[in-house]
Amino acid sequence: MKPQNDKDRLGRRGFLRALGVGSVAAAAPLVTDARADTESNDEKRKARYKETDHVKKFYSVNRYPAKS
């Protein structure tokens, strides 16, 4: 195996830098503009939590105190 010199190491660093810059440039078109909420005020205020059987089972398995 031949010993590595500074030129070889810098070449690898440059390759990794270019790879990082390329991945950022490729991901840039995937970013979209922020949009306003589509929920109405009534939908925002409605209750979303439902204590179903599987939620109760989770609580019992993880030893959460029972709700009264």
C-alpha positions in Angstrom: 0.0 0.0 0.0 1.4 3.4 -0.9 1.6 6.2 1.6 -1.0 8.9 1.3 0.2 12.4 0.5 -1.5 15.8 1.2 -2.8 16.1 -2.4 -4.8 12.8 -2.1 -6.3 13.8 1.2 -7.4 17.2 -0.1 -8.9 15.5 -3.1 -11.1 13.4 -0.9 -12.1 16.4 1.2 -13.0 18.3 -1.9 -15.2 15.4 -3.1 -17.0 15.3 0.2 -17.6 19.0 0.2 -19.0 18.9 -3.4 -21.2 16.0 -2.4 -22.6 18.0 0.5 -23.2 21.1 -1.6 -24.8 19.0 -4.3 -27.3 17.4 -1.9 -28.3 20.9 -0.6 -28.8 22.2 -4.1 -30.8 19.1 -5.0 -33.1 19.5 -2.0 -33.7 23.3 -2.6 -36.5 22.8 -5.2 -38.4 20.5 -2.8 -39.0 23.3 -0.3 -42.4 24.9 -0.8 -43.8 28.1 0.4 -45.7 28.3 3.7 -49.4 28.2 3.5 -52.1 29.6 5.8 -54.2 27.1 7.9 -57.2 25.7 6.1 -59.0 24.9 9.3 -61.8 27.1 10.4 -61.9 28.5 14.0 -64.6 25.9 14.9 -62.4 23.0 13.7 -59.4 24.4 15.6 -61.4 24.4 18.9 -63.0 20.9 18.6 -61.9 18.1 20.8 -59.4 15.8 19.1 -58.5 13.5 21.9 -60.5 10.3 22.2 -59.9 7.8 25.0 -60.4 4.6 23.0 -59.7 1.0 24.1 -56.2 1.0 22.7 -55.4 4.3 24.5 -56.7 2.8 27.8 -54.6 -0.3 27.2 -51.5 1.9 26.7 -52.2 3.7 29.9 -52.6 0.4 31.9 -49.5 -1.2 30.4 -47.3 1.8 31.1 -48.8 2.2 34.6 -50.3 5.6 34.3 -52.7 6.5 37.0 -56.4 5.8 36.2 -58.6 8.8 35.3 -61.4 9.4 37.7 
